[in-house]
């Protein structure tokens, strides 16, 4: 599954375009390396996503199919670390 689609489906980004922008800006890393939005996500990968006010590090535990409830997005990843960012950045 594409990285930008994964971020949208599990609810970490509200729109796929936002997920693409984060990837293009180098604010999403997979296993320590910056990745493009079309990169394939697999179970067991570690993602680090830098939002405006926090950095979220997660481990992918599953891939959502087309038929799942919107509120069940957190079932597909485990949060490893959550750090706050500098609000003036």
N, C-alpha and C positions, 0 to 999 in steps of 0.2 A: 504494500500500500504506500502511496506517495506520502511524504512527510507533511505537506501542507494539508492534505485531505485528513490525515490522522489527527493533526492538531485541531482541525475544525470538528471532526466527528466526536472526539472525546470531550469537547467543550473548553479546551484551553484557549482557543481563539474563536471569537464570535463569527468571523467571516474567513473564508479561504484566502481572500485577497490580503487580509491582515497577516495571516500566517506566511504568505508568500513574501510580503514586505519585510517581516522579521528575518526570514531566511536570506533574502537578498542583501540585507543590511549587515549580515554576519552575526546576528544576535541569537542564532540557534546553532548548537553544536551537538554532534552525535559522536559519542565515544571520544570527546576531546577535540574534534576537528569541525570547523565550520562547514555547513552543508547547504546545498541548494534545495529548493522546494520540491524538486522531482525525485529526490533520493528515496530509495526504498527503506521502509521501516520494518524491522522484524522484532520478534519477541526477544527479550534479553538485552536489548540495546539500552544505553544510557543517553538521555537527552538533557541538555541544559538550555533553558529558554530564558533570555533576558528581557523581561518586560520593563515598563517605565519605572516601576517602583519596587520590583522584586526580581530575584533570580530564582528560578525553580529548576531543581534537578530531579528527574524522574527516571524510573526504570520501566520499560514497556513490558507488560505482562500478557498482553493479548491484543488482537486486532479486531476492531468492531466491524461487523458486517453491515449490510444495508438496513436490516430490520432489528433495531434495538431501541429501547426507550431512551430519550434524551438525558434523563437524570442518571443513567447508568454509566456515564462516561468514565467515572473514576474507577470502575472495575477493570479498566484496561491498562492502568498504570499504578505504580507505587511511588509516593513522594519520598525521595531520599533526603533532600535538603531544601530548605526554603530560607533565603536570605533577603533582607530588606536592602534597597538601594538608596543612594543619596538622592533626595527629592530635587536638588538643585542642579542635577546633571543634565 
